[in-house]
């Protein structure tokens, strides 16, 4: 029972962190003026958002987005 509780807590914490980082990535993509508006609007799609932010010169937030996604998927597969 205790292992399942820790796993659930891990899912919650990682998912919350992922959602916050995703919101930051979308915000960074929208603020980037060097990217055309059409690409910035595509940043609303979750898989496209880190690519748009990366193309705008941001490196840390898209990388953290990908790491949190892989971590969440790994936790889900472990459970």
N, C-alpha and C positions, 0 to 999 in steps of 0.2 A: 504494500500500500504506500509506503513512504517513497519508493522509487517513482511510482506513478504521479505522486504529488509534486515531486521535484521536476519531473518531465513536463507536467502541466504548467508549472511556474516558469520553466524555461521557454515553453511555447509562448506564453503570454508576454514575457519580457522581451524576447527577440522580435515577436510580431509588433509590439508597440514601438520598439526602436526602429524597426523597418518602416512603419508608417510615418514616423517623424522624419526619418531620413528621406523617404520618398517625397514628402511635402517640401522639404528643403531643396531636393533636386529639381522638382517641378518649378519652384519659385526661382531658383538660380537660372533655369532654362528660360523662363519668361523674361527675366531681367536682362538677358544677354542681347544687346542691341546689334551685334554683328551677324546674327543669324536671321534669315528671312522669317517673316511672321508665320508663314505656313508651317515651317519646321517647329517654331515655338509652340504653335497650336497642337502639333502632333505630340508634344511633350505631355499632353494630358493622358496619353496611352501609357500605362505603366512600363511595358518593355522598351518603349522608345525614349522615355524621359532621361535615363542615364546617358544614352548616346547623344542626345541633344546637348545636355550639360557638358559632356566630354568635348564635343565639337566647339562649344563656346569657351573652352580653355579651363574649365573646372576639372580637377582631377581627384580630389579627396572624396567628395560626396558621392560621385558615381561608383568609385571603388568600394566605398563603405556600403553603398546600396547593394552591390553584387555580393559582398561578403556576408551581409546579413541575410540575403535571400538564400544563399547556399547553406548558411548555418541553420536557418529555419527549416529548409527542406531536409537537411540531415537530421534534425531533431524529430521531424515528422516521420521520417523513415525508421528512426530508432524506436518510435512508440508504436 
